[in-house]
Amino acid sequence: MEYNIGDIVRTKKVHPCGNKEWEITRVGIDFKLKCLKCGTTVTMPREKALKIITKKLEKN
């Protein structure tokens, strides 16, 4: 699946704030994800990000 900046995705694990929905803010060798509930940003290698993302949600 192809991911772009601004896409909203759902992850397997729940963030400590209780949210599973993230916005992609960077795509490349690393993915940068921003939690939609608390605003925390996380940077991780592409390979790991592709493993934890379960589906791409519709943009509102």
N, C-alpha and C positions, 0 to 999 in steps of 0.2 A: 504494500500500500504506500502511496506517496503522501508525504506530509509537507505542509507549507506553514510559513509564519502566520499566526492568527488562528490556526485550527484549534478547536477544542477537542480534547481527548479524555477518555476514561482509563484509569489504571487499575491493575489487579489489587494492589494494596491500598489501604486507606491512609491518608496523611494524618499526623497526630491531631490536627484540627477537626478531623472527621469528614473531610472532603475527598472525593475520588476524581474530580474534574479539574483539568489543567489546561492552560493556554500555551501553545508553543510560541516562544519568542525568539528562538534561534534554531536553525537547521544547518547541519554540516557534519563534520566529524563528531562534534558534540551536539547534543540537544539541550536547549535551555527551556525549562518548563516553569510556568508561574501558576501557583495555586489560586483558584478562583474565589476561594473563601477568605483566606488570610493574607494573600499577596506574597507569600514566600516564594523565592526563586531557587531552582535547583538546576545545576549543570551536570550532565552525565554523558558518558560515551554513547554514541549512536547505537551500538550493539545492545547495550543494557536497556536503553530507552525503548527500542523496538520489542524487547522481551516483556516489559512491564505494561505497555500500552495494549488495552484489549479492544477498543474501538474508537472510531472517529465520530464525534457528535455533530449535529447540524448547528450551524452558526445562527444565533438569534438576531 
